[in-house]
Amino acid sequence: MNGSLRPTGPSSIPRPSPDIVDGKSLAVEETYGLLREIHRSSEVFAVNFSDEFPSPAAFQAHLQDLRRRPGALFLAACCGSGPAGFLLVEPRRAGKLRHTADLHMGVRPEARGRGIGSALLGTALRRLREQTAVEIVYLMVRADNKPALRLYRRHGFETLAVLPRDIKTGEKYHDGILMRRAVASA
């Protein structure tokens, strides 16, 4: 833990800030478990993590491929007993789109509302500005995920489009919101 404290919420009880670390500093099994747990605990993700990555080895192969792309980032937020959240920036492969990337992130349910997502996002945007390979970051979020929408807007993301009935969970449809942020913007 970095030990810095900041007041949060109406009670102004100080809480330790999370340590934001490079995801490769964690064991692949720990990273795989974190992402699998976060995906299982929330129905807001469009991807079924376990279907896409059936084993830690499959996920590790994806991360190795990702690390070869300029601008790729994989960050983890650690606080207390271990990793509590992740952020992944996946640069696009197509030649004329290599200046763009897709952002994915999540926080364990018991750690939500503690500033972990904001710390991850702030660190990622700072690192992206420093390395300059990625100029625009895109993300998709469910329209009913109000905390995530507030977080992204606070960090300068703008809404590009609302995609009606874009995400289906069981028999229920949800609107998706496509957002973007220019990395160089303040």
Secondary structure, DSSP 8 states (H G I E B T S, - for coil): ----EEEETTTTEEEE--EEEEGGGS-HHHHHHHHHHHHHH-TT-SS-HHHH--SHHHHHHHHHHHHTSTT-EEEEEEETTEEEEEEEEEE--SGGGTTEEEEEEEE-GGGTTSSHHHHHHHHHHHHHHHH-S--EEEEEEETT-HHHHHHHHHTT-EEEEEEEEEEEETTEEEEEEEEEEETT--
